[in-house]
Amino acid sequence: MPKVSVIVPNYNHAQYLKQRIDSILNQTYQDFELILLDDSSTDNSCEVLDSYKDHPKVSQFVFNTENSKNTFRQWAKGISLAQGEYIWIAESDDWAEPEFLDTLCVLLDNQPKVGLAYCNTAIYRDDKFVGDFASEKYNKFKTPHWQKDYILYGNTEIEQVLLRDCTINNASAVLMRKNLLDGIIPSLSEFRYSGDWFCYLQIATLADIAYCAKPLNNYRDHINNVSKQAGYTYLKELFVIYRWLLRNRAISNKSRLIQAMHLYVSDVYSTGMKWDALRDLKELYPLHPKLYFRMTLKLFKRHIRQLF
């Protein structure tokens, strides 16, 4: 059995696939299988993927005849096919440095209580390096949390940073234990945008989190990223996540959780959330009535100011 199952869930990323797959096949750590998934792409992705199907590392090539409209269903499909002890969701428009698996596998091998290991990520826009996630998060959260390697209790990671946002910014930067995912993946089907965050939060309540400050993953920031397309559905998913945190007592300080919710919603507002979007999203109310009214009042005041 391979140690690692590498899952590449693709949709319309034909132009990036060769670099993505070659960066996997060229890893210095070679104890892995490669599972290629295509979600009914309309470009020539299948031609590219087909050229790799006979490679000895490729154990599965699955083409959906109908688009699933949900990347987390593709995660579930890949994990159900996986034979490895560790799972790497290698997103189809990113690429990795050769020592990515070598580095993160050592963390999981040597630390049995670690359920998730992730690394810093370099950011590219129009094929030009523009920074990394550690620097962006320092600017946003004003903490040196990501400036050096660490291993933390999962609940500590939640309370310090993961509560505020999906600070594990990119699935391609993460290696996870499959035995933890088997009980988590079914719960992600209701998410369109935030299933990765919910997944990491659940792992953090069960295991430790390890981080490598070296940027061993490369993220392609472009207009087609799914996160760029999120609307008020994203806000609804945010409420579901915070409701889960409240019910499962994932952090010790409830007031800190409420404060984090309020700060996050303020961040969402700053991206240009419309009054109609929240006004019509009545299903948010039962998830957390007090916060719903605070948000509605705040957004209503902004709406009134815009009228005058």
C-alpha positions as a Markdown table, in Angstrom:
| # | Residue | x | y | z |
|---|---|---|---|---|
| 1 | Met | 0.0 | 0.0 | 0.0 |
| 2 | Pro | 1.3 | 3.5 | -0.7 |
| 3 | Lys | 2.0 | 5.8 | 2.2 |
| 4 | Val | 0.3 | 8.8 | 0.5 |
| 5 | Ser | -2.7 | 9.2 | -1.7 |
| 6 | Val | -2.4 | 12.3 | -3.9 |
| 7 | Ile | -5.8 | 13.4 | -5.2 |
| 8 | Val | -6.0 | 15.9 | -8.1 |
| 9 | Pro | -9.6 | 17.1 | -8.5 |
| 10 | Asn | -9.7 | 19.0 | -11.8 |
| 11 | Tyr | -12.3 | 21.2 | -13.5 |
| 12 | Asn | -11.3 | 23.2 | -16.6 |
| 13 | His | -7.6 | 23.7 | -15.7 |
| 14 | Ala | -6.1 | 22.1 | -18.7 |
| 15 | Gln | -3.5 | 24.9 | -19.1 |
| 16 | Tyr | -2.1 | 24.2 | -15.6 |
| 17 | Leu | -2.4 | 20.4 | -15.4 |
| 18 | Lys | 1.0 | 19.5 | -16.8 |
| 19 | Gln | 2.9 | 21.7 | -14.3 |
| 20 | Arg | 0.6 | 20.4 | -11.5 |
| 21 | Ile | 1.0 | 16.7 | -12.3 |
| 22 | Asp | 4.7 | 16.9 | -13.1 |
| 23 | Ser | 5.4 | 18.6 | -9.8 |
| 24 | Ile | 3.8 | 15.6 | -8.1 |
| 25 | Leu | 5.6 | 13.0 | -10.1 |
| 26 | Asn | 8.9 | 14.8 | -9.4 |
| 27 | Gln | 8.6 | 14.7 | -5.7 |
| 28 | Thr | 11.8 | 13.5 | -3.8 |
| 29 | Tyr | 9.4 | 11.3 | -1.7 |
| 30 | Gln | 8.0 | 8.6 | -4.0 |
| 31 | Asp | 5.9 | 6.4 | -1.8 |
| 32 | Phe | 2.5 | 7.6 | -3.2 |
| 33 | Glu | -0.3 | 6.8 | -5.6 |
| 34 | Leu | -1.8 | 9.5 | -7.8 |
| 35 | Ile | -5.6 | 9.7 | -8.2 |
| 36 | Leu | -6.8 | 11.9 | -11.1 |
| 37 | Leu | -10.4 | 13.2 | -11.1 |
| 38 | Asp | -12.1 | 15.3 | -13.7 |
| 39 | Asp | -15.5 | 17.0 | -13.0 |
| 40 | Ser | -16.8 | 17.0 | -16.6 |
| 41 | Ser | -14.4 | 19.7 | -17.9 |
| 42 | Thr | -15.4 | 21.5 | -21.1 |
| 43 | Asp | -11.8 | 22.3 | -22.1 |
| 44 | Asn | -9.2 | 19.8 | -23.2 |
| 45 | Ser | -8.4 | 18.7 | -19.6 |
| 46 | Cys | -9.2 | 15.0 | -20.3 |
| 47 | Glu | -6.7 | 14.9 | -23.1 |
| 48 | Val | -4.0 | 16.1 | -20.7 |
| 49 | Leu | -5.1 | 13.7 | -18.0 |
| 50 | Asp | -5.4 | 10.9 | -20.4 |
| 51 | Ser | -1.7 | 11.3 | -21.3 |
| 52 | Tyr | -0.8 | 10.3 | -17.7 |
| 53 | Lys | -3.3 | 7.5 | -17.2 |
| 54 | Asp | -0.7 | 4.7 | -17.9 |
| 55 | His | 2.0 | 6.2 | -15.6 |
| 56 | Pro | 2.9 | 3.7 | -12.9 |
| 57 | Lys | 2.0 | 6.2 | -10.1 |
| 58 | Val | -1.5 | 6.7 | -11.4 |
| 59 | Ser | -3.9 | 4.3 | -9.7 |
| 60 | Gln | -7.2 | 5.9 | -10.7 |
| 61 | Phe | -8.5 | 8.2 | -13.5 |
| 62 | Val | -12.2 | 9.0 | -13.0 |
| 63 | Phe | -14.1 | 11.3 | -15.4 |
| 64 | Asn | -17.5 | 12.6 | -14.3 |
| 65 | Thr | -20.0 | 12.6 | -17.1 |
| 66 | Glu | -21.9 | 15.3 | -15.3 |
| 67 | Asn | -20.4 | 18.2 | -13.3 |
| 68 | Ser | -20.9 | 17.8 | -9.5 |
| 69 | Lys | -20.9 | 21.6 | -8.9 |
| 70 | Asn | -19.1 | 20.9 | -5.6 |
| 71 | Thr | -15.4 | 20.5 | -5.1 |
| 72 | Phe | -15.9 | 18.7 | -1.8 |
| 73 | Arg | -17.8 | 15.9 | -3.5 |
| 74 | Gln | -14.7 | 15.4 | -5.5 |
| 75 | Trp | -12.7 | 15.3 | -2.3 |
| 76 | Ala | -15.0 | 12.6 | -1.0 |
| 77 | Lys | -14.7 | 10.6 | -4.2 |
| 78 | Gly | -11.0 | 10.8 | -4.2 |
| 79 | Ile | -10.7 | 9.8 | -0.5 |
| 80 | Ser | -13.0 | 6.9 | -1.0 |
| 81 | Leu | -10.6 | 5.6 | -3.7 |
| 82 | Ala | -7.5 | 6.3 | -1.7 |
| 83 | Gln | -5.4 | 3.5 | -0.3 |
| 84 | Gly | -2.8 | 5.6 | 1.5 |
| 85 | Glu | -2.4 | 6.5 | 5.1 |
| 86 | Tyr | -2.0 | 10.2 | 4.3 |
| 87 | Ile | -4.1 | 12.4 | 2.0 |
| 88 | Trp | -2.9 | 15.3 | -0.2 |
| 89 | Ile | -5.6 | 17.2 | -2.0 |
| 90 | Ala | -3.4 | 18.7 | -4.8 |
| 91 | Glu | -5.6 | 21.3 | -6.4 |
| 92 | Ser | -5.3 | 21.3 | -10.2 |
| 93 | Asp | -4.1 | 24.9 | -10.7 |
| 94 | Asp | -1.3 | 24.9 | -8.1 |
| 95 | Trp | 2.1 | 23.2 | -8.1 |
| 96 | Ala | 4.5 | 22.0 | -5.4 |
| 97 | Glu | 8.2 | 22.2 | -4.7 |
| 98 | Pro | 10.0 | 18.8 | -5.0 |
| 99 | Glu | 10.5 | 18.3 | -1.2 |
| 100 | Phe | 6.9 | 19.0 | -0.3 |
| 101 | Leu | 5.9 | 15.4 | 0.5 |
| 102 | Asp | 9.3 | 14.6 | 2.1 |
| 103 | Thr | 9.0 | 17.5 | 4.5 |
| 104 | Leu | 5.4 | 17.0 | 5.6 |
| 105 | Cys | 5.5 | 13.2 | 5.7 |
| 106 | Val | 8.3 | 13.5 | 8.2 |
| 107 | Leu | 6.1 | 15.7 | 10.5 |
| 108 | Leu | 3.3 | 13.1 | 10.4 |
| 109 | Asp | 5.6 | 10.1 | 10.7 |
| 110 | Asn | 7.5 | 11.5 | 13.7 |
| 111 | Gln | 4.5 | 13.0 | 15.5 |
| 112 | Pro | 1.7 | 10.5 | 15.8 |
| 113 | Lys | -0.6 | 13.0 | 17.5 |
| 114 | Val | -0.4 | 15.4 | 14.5 |
| 115 | Gly | -3.5 | 14.9 | 12.3 |
| 116 | Leu | -2.7 | 17.7 | 9.8 |
| 117 | Ala | 0.6 | 19.2 | 8.6 |
| 118 | Tyr | 0.7 | 22.2 | 6.3 |
| 119 | Cys | 3.3 | 24.6 | 4.9 |
| 120 | Asn | 3.6 | 28.2 | 3.9 |
| 121 | Thr | 2.5 | 29.0 | 0.3 |
| 122 | Ala | 4.0 | 31.2 | -2.3 |
| 123 | Ile | 1.5 | 33.3 | -4.3 |
| 124 | Tyr | 1.7 | 33.9 | -8.0 |
| 125 | Arg | -0.5 | 36.2 | -10.0 |
| 126 | Asp | -0.2 | 36.3 | -13.8 |
| 127 | Asp | 2.8 | 33.9 | -13.4 |
| 128 | Lys | 4.6 | 36.4 | -11.2 |
| 129 | Phe | 5.5 | 35.9 | -7.6 |
| 130 | Val | 3.6 | 38.5 | -5.5 |
| 131 | Gly | 4.2 | 37.3 | -1.9 |
| 132 | Asp | 3.3 | 34.4 | 0.5 |
| 133 | Phe | 0.5 | 33.5 | 2.8 |
| 134 | Ala | 2.7 | 33.9 | 5.9 |
| 135 | Ser | 3.3 | 37.6 | 5.1 |
| 136 | Glu | -0.4 | 38.2 | 4.2 |
| 137 | Lys | -1.6 | 36.7 | 7.4 |
| 138 | Tyr | 0.9 | 38.7 | 9.4 |
| 139 | Asn | -0.5 | 41.9 | 7.8 |
| 140 | Lys | -4.1 | 40.8 | 8.5 |
| 141 | Phe | -3.9 | 39.3 | 12.0 |
| 142 | Lys | -0.8 | 41.2 | 13.3 |
| 143 | Thr | 0.8 | 38.0 | 14.7 |
| 144 | Pro | 4.1 | 36.3 | 13.9 |
| 145 | His | 2.3 | 32.9 | 14.2 |
| 146 | Trp | 3.4 | 31.7 | 10.7 |
| 147 | Gln | 7.0 | 33.0 | 10.7 |
| 148 | Lys | 8.5 | 29.8 | 12.1 |
| 149 | Asp | 7.7 | 26.1 | 12.3 |
| 150 | Tyr | 5.4 | 24.9 | 15.1 |
| 151 | Ile | 3.4 | 22.0 | 16.5 |
| 152 | Leu | 0.3 | 22.9 | 18.6 |
| 153 | Tyr | -2.6 | 21.2 | 20.2 |
| 154 | Gly | -5.4 | 21.5 | 17.7 |
| 155 | Asn | -7.7 | 23.4 | 20.1 |
| 156 | Thr | -4.9 | 25.9 | 20.7 |
| 157 | Glu | -4.6 | 26.4 | 16.9 |
| 158 | Ile | -8.3 | 27.1 | 16.8 |
| 159 | Glu | -8.3 | 29.6 | 19.7 |
| 160 | Gln | -5.2 | 31.4 | 18.4 |
| 161 | Val | -5.9 | 31.7 | 14.7 |
| 162 | Leu | -8.2 | 29.2 | 13.0 |
| 163 | Leu | -11.2 | 30.5 | 14.8 |
| 164 | Arg | -10.9 | 33.8 | 12.9 |
| 165 | Asp | -10.7 | 32.5 | 9.4 |
| 166 | Cys | -9.5 | 29.6 | 7.3 |
| 167 | Thr | -5.9 | 30.4 | 8.1 |
| 168 | Ile | -4.8 | 27.2 | 6.4 |
| 169 | Asn | -5.3 | 29.0 | 3.2 |
| 170 | Asn | -4.8 | 26.4 | 0.5 |
| 171 | Ala | -5.7 | 22.7 | 0.4 |
| 172 | Ser | -2.7 | 22.0 | -1.8 |
| 173 | Ala | -0.4 | 23.0 | 1.2 |
| 174 | Val | -1.9 | 20.3 | 3.5 |
| 175 | Leu | -1.2 | 16.7 | 4.3 |
| 176 | Met | -3.9 | 14.9 | 6.4 |
| 177 | Arg | -4.3 | 11.5 | 8.1 |
| 178 | Lys | -7.0 | 9.5 | 6.2 |
| 179 | Asn | -8.3 | 7.8 | 9.3 |
| 180 | Leu | -9.4 | 11.2 | 10.6 |
| 181 | Leu | -11.0 | 12.2 | 7.3 |
| 182 | Asp | -13.2 | 9.1 | 7.0 |
| 183 | Gly | -15.5 | 10.5 | 9.7 |
| 184 | Ile | -15.3 | 14.1 | 8.6 |
| 185 | Ile | -15.8 | 14.0 | 4.8 |
| 186 | Pro | -19.5 | 13.2 | 4.8 |
| 187 | Ser | -20.3 | 16.4 | 6.7 |
| 188 | Leu | -18.7 | 18.6 | 3.9 |
| 189 | Ser | -21.3 | 17.9 | 1.3 |
| 190 | Glu | -23.5 | 20.8 | 2.4 |
| 191 | Phe | -20.7 | 23.3 | 1.8 |
| 192 | Arg | -19.9 | 25.0 | -1.5 |
| 193 | Tyr | -17.1 | 27.3 | -0.4 |
| 194 | Ser | -16.0 | 26.6 | 3.2 |
| 195 | Gly | -15.8 | 22.8 | 3.4 |
| 196 | Asp | -12.0 | 23.0 | 3.7 |
| 197 | Trp | -12.2 | 25.3 | 6.8 |
| 198 | Phe | -14.8 | 23.1 | 8.4 |
| 199 | Cys | -12.6 | 20.0 | 7.7 |
| 200 | Tyr | -9.5 | 21.6 | 9.3 |
| 201 | Leu | -11.5 | 22.7 | 12.3 |
| 202 | Gln | -12.9 | 19.2 | 12.9 |
| 203 | Ile | -9.4 | 17.7 | 12.6 |
| 204 | Ala | -8.1 | 20.3 | 15.1 |
| 205 | Thr | -10.6 | 19.2 | 17.7 |
| 206 | Leu | -9.2 | 15.6 | 17.3 |
| 207 | Ala | -5.4 | 16.0 | 16.8 |
| 208 | Asp | -2.4 | 18.4 | 16.9 |
| 209 | Ile | -1.5 | 20.7 | 14.0 |
| 210 | Ala | 2.0 | 21.0 | 12.5 |
| 211 | Tyr | 3.3 | 23.9 | 10.3 |
| 212 | Cys | 6.4 | 24.3 | 8.2 |
| 213 | Ala | 7.3 | 27.9 | 7.5 |
| 214 | Lys | 9.1 | 27.1 | 4.2 |
| 215 | Pro | 6.9 | 27.9 | 1.1 |
| 216 | Leu | 6.8 | 24.4 | -0.4 |
| 217 | Asn | 3.5 | 25.0 | -2.2 |
| 218 | Asn | 2.7 | 27.5 | -4.9 |
| 219 | Tyr | -0.8 | 29.0 | -5.3 |
| 220 | Arg | -2.1 | 30.5 | -8.5 |
| 221 | Asp | -4.2 | 33.5 | -7.7 |
| 222 | His | -6.6 | 34.1 | -10.6 |
| 223 | Ile | -10.1 | 35.2 | -11.2 |
| 224 | Asn | -11.4 | 31.7 | -11.6 |
| 225 | Asn | -10.6 | 30.6 | -8.0 |
| 226 | Val | -13.8 | 29.3 | -6.5 |
| 227 | Ser | -13.3 | 31.6 | -3.4 |
| 228 | Lys | -13.5 | 34.6 | -5.7 |
| 229 | Gln | -17.0 | 33.6 | -6.8 |
| 230 | Ala | -18.6 | 33.4 | -3.3 |
| 231 | Gly | -21.6 | 35.5 | -2.5 |
| 232 | Tyr | -23.9 | 35.5 | 0.5 |
| 233 | Thr | -23.9 | 31.7 | 0.4 |
| 234 | Tyr | -20.5 | 32.0 | 2.0 |
| 235 | Leu | -22.0 | 34.0 | 4.8 |
| 236 | Lys | -24.6 | 31.2 | 5.4 |
| 237 | Glu | -21.8 | 28.6 | 5.6 |
| 238 | Leu | -19.9 | 30.8 | 8.1 |
| 239 | Phe | -23.0 | 30.7 | 10.4 |
| 240 | Val | -23.1 | 26.9 | 10.0 |
| 241 | Ile | -19.4 | 26.6 | 11.1 |
| 242 | Tyr | -19.8 | 28.9 | 14.1 |
| 243 | Arg | -22.9 | 27.1 | 15.2 |
| 244 | Trp | -20.9 | 23.8 | 15.1 |
| 245 | Leu | -18.1 | 25.4 | 17.1 |
| 246 | Leu | -20.7 | 26.6 | 19.7 |
| 247 | Arg | -22.5 | 23.3 | 20.0 |
| 248 | Asn | -19.3 | 21.3 | 20.2 |
| 249 | Arg | -17.5 | 23.6 | 22.6 |
| 250 | Ala | -14.5 | 23.7 | 20.4 |
| 251 | Ile | -13.1 | 26.6 | 22.3 |
| 252 | Ser | -13.2 | 27.4 | 26.0 |
| 253 | Asn | -14.3 | 31.0 | 25.8 |
| 254 | Lys | -17.7 | 31.5 | 24.3 |
| 255 | Ser | -17.4 | 35.3 | 24.3 |
| 256 | Arg | -14.2 | 35.0 | 22.2 |
| 257 | Leu | -16.1 | 32.9 | 19.7 |
| 258 | Ile | -18.9 | 35.5 | 19.4 |
| 259 | Gln | -16.3 | 38.3 | 19.0 |
| 260 | Ala | -14.6 | 36.3 | 16.2 |
| 261 | Met | -17.9 | 35.9 | 14.5 |
| 262 | His | -18.5 | 39.6 | 14.6 |
| 263 | Leu | -15.0 | 40.4 | 13.3 |
| 264 | Tyr | -15.4 | 37.9 | 10.5 |
| 265 | Val | -18.8 | 39.3 | 9.4 |
| 266 | Ser | -17.2 | 42.8 | 9.4 |
| 267 | Asp | -14.6 | 41.4 | 7.0 |
| 268 | Val | -17.4 | 40.1 | 4.8 |
| 269 | Tyr | -19.1 | 43.5 | 4.8 |
| 270 | Ser | -15.9 | 45.1 | 3.7 |
| 271 | Thr | -15.9 | 43.0 | 0.5 |
| 272 | Gly | -19.2 | 44.7 | -0.5 |
| 273 | Met | -22.0 | 42.6 | 0.8 |
| 274 | Lys | -25.3 | 44.0 | -0.4 |
| 275 | Trp | -28.3 | 44.8 | 1.9 |
| 276 | Asp | -30.7 | 42.6 | -0.1 |
| 277 | Ala | -28.4 | 39.6 | 0.3 |
| 278 | Leu | -28.6 | 39.6 | 4.1 |
| 279 | Arg | -32.2 | 40.9 | 4.4 |
| 280 | Asp | -33.4 | 37.9 | 2.3 |
| 281 | Leu | -31.2 | 35.3 | 4.1 |
| 282 | Lys | -33.7 | 34.6 | 6.9 |
| 283 | Glu | -32.3 | 31.1 | 7.5 |
| 284 | Leu | -29.3 | 32.8 | 9.3 |
| 285 | Tyr | -31.6 | 33.9 | 12.1 |
| 286 | Pro | -32.1 | 30.5 | 13.9 |
| 287 | Leu | -28.3 | 29.9 | 13.7 |
| 288 | His | -27.5 | 32.8 | 15.9 |
| 289 | Pro | -30.4 | 35.4 | 16.4 |
| 290 | Lys | -28.3 | 38.0 | 18.3 |
| 291 | Leu | -25.6 | 38.2 | 15.7 |
| 292 | Tyr | -28.1 | 38.2 | 12.9 |
| 293 | Phe | -29.8 | 41.3 | 14.4 |
| 294 | Arg | -26.4 | 43.0 | 14.9 |
| 295 | Met | -25.4 | 42.3 | 11.4 |
| 296 | Thr | -28.8 | 43.4 | 10.0 |
| 297 | Leu | -28.7 | 46.7 | 12.0 |
| 298 | Lys | -25.2 | 47.4 | 10.9 |
| 299 | Leu | -25.9 | 46.7 | 7.2 |
| 300 | Phe | -29.2 | 48.6 | 7.4 |
| 301 | Lys | -27.4 | 51.7 | 8.7 |
| 302 | Arg | -24.9 | 51.4 | 5.8 |
| 303 | His | -27.8 | 51.0 | 3.4 |
| 304 | Ile | -29.5 | 54.2 | 4.7 |
| 305 | Arg | -26.3 | 56.2 | 4.5 |
| 306 | Gln | -25.9 | 55.1 | 0.8 |
| 307 | Leu | -29.4 | 56.4 | 0.1 |
| 308 | Phe | -28.5 | 59.9 | 1.2 |
